Amino acid sequence: MRKKRAHKPYWEMTTRELAEATKEFDKPFVADTFAPLSPEMRERWERAKRKVGRST
């Protein structure tokens, strides 16, 4: 199940819009709904963690 992406950045949302966009995190034990990363997502995560090289 894909999460619905916000139509605008959080810092531009009204209080009501922000509450609606983040209401899933109000539930207790939200971490229990997480699943292991797929191989594709694991690769993306590993690439994101790499340190940026020095530019010359």
Secondary structure, 3 states (H helix, E strand, C coil): CCCCCCCCCHHHCCHHHHHHHCHHHHCCCHHHHCCCCCHHHHHHHHHHHCCCCCCC
